[in-house]
Amino acid sequence: MHSPSELLQKIEQAINNIQYPPHPASLYEPISYIMSLGGKRIRPTMLLMSVDLFKGSIERAIPAALAIETFHNFTLIHDDIMDNAPLRRGKQTVHEKWGDNTAILSGDVMMVEANKHLTKVDVTILKPALDTFNATAQGVCEGQQLDMEFESRNDVSIDEYINMIRLKTAVLVGGAMKLGAIVSKAGDDEAELIYQFGENLGIAFQLQDDILDVYGDPEKFGKQVGGDIISDKKTFLRLKLQELANTNDLNRLNAQRLEDKADKINNVTSLYDQYKVKEHATLIMKEYLEKAFMALELIDVPEEQKKELILLANQLMNRES
């Protein structure tokens, strides 16, 4: 079994070895740029951990890992354009550096590159691998669309929100792990169980992110604490507060749009505290984490082979950033 750090090294080496066409440079330089910005590489790492779980070949799974990481970075380019974000991982975003039109085209080519990586897997599992990858990619795009639609809606339910983060965030984790199972030629039932593990872990991870945005340590969180409050983002905490609060407090919540940013964060956080919203969010987060571990428990492999995966999952859920 490999440790996550060992698998990460293999992924970084494979990314460094990718050779993009030299011309037109303005099309391919943005791709090299965003792929070189680093990040945790959680999704390809978990794909390779799934391969390890089912005793597959790590080397033969590298193309699938590159496909997942390339697709993920493609979504980041387009998300940054839609969000008009100036920075990504502390560096200029692609659209800021090269302009929106080039960023869109480079993102489009990254989707092609992701499919090219995936076609290098064993031909005997190519169809299920492509089917899983395409279903995953489509789900992520659906989730992004729902997230944008929620910005202009005042009637978003918690169930709708959970489904949105499932699509936007969690299906990519689940899909990556299912790809790992497929590349390892695991059975259909096992592939579905590892998908359920990844998807439920992804939902729990995003719920934790909602909590950390309000209650995280500013020095460890890596971004502005209270950013979701400032932007009136419909997170689980916000929607739960709207569900629980009385009319006076709801009016108080809506009035925060006119407040100074620091006052707004303090006032909304005080409402979260009053209605114990953090406790509600933590409870639901733990429920999805439990679902993830229940799916992993049902996979019929020796417990020793699950150790690294369980350790990584716990590390992800015990983070402060």
C-alpha angles and dihedrals in degrees: 000000000000126000118237089250091055091050091047090056090054091050093049091049091050091049091050090052095055111114114204120193113273095225133097086023093190089061098048102033092071089054093052088045098055093040089054095052090087121209128173095298087214097159100052090040091055090047089057091044087056088052089052091048091058095040094247129151113277092200093053090049096054093091090056090048090051090049091054094045093046091050091048092053091046088059090050092056092052094040090054090053091050092046093042086229117179097198138042118185089346094305134098112281118244094250091051092050101040105015133257098279095053091043091055092049094045089050090051091052090050089060088054091047090051091055091047090055092049094052088065092071121103107297091228091068099031097106097051089042092053092043091053094044094049094047089050094048092048091050092053091053090048090052093051090051092051090048090055092046091052090061091072098038127088096186101064111145126214090244090055090049093051090050091049094053089043089059100036098043116004104050090062091057091045093043092050092052092046089052088054090054092047093050088050089051093238119166122273092251092052092047090052093048094051088048090054090049092052096043095049091045088051092053091048089048092054093046088052088051089055089053094046091051088067104025104026125118106265092218094052103032095077095217138052112300108230094027092132090052093050092051094042089236114181100239127160089264093053094047093046090051091052088051094050106033125099121237095266093051092045089054088048090051093051091048091060090084088079096050132101109268095248092046090047092053092048095046096047092044089053088055090050089052093047093054095037091237093158090059091051091050093047091051093053091044090055091048091058091044089053090050089053094052092044089057091048090049090057093057108105102228129109113282090237089067091056096053099091092045092050090047093051092047091052091047091052091050095046094053126123095203 
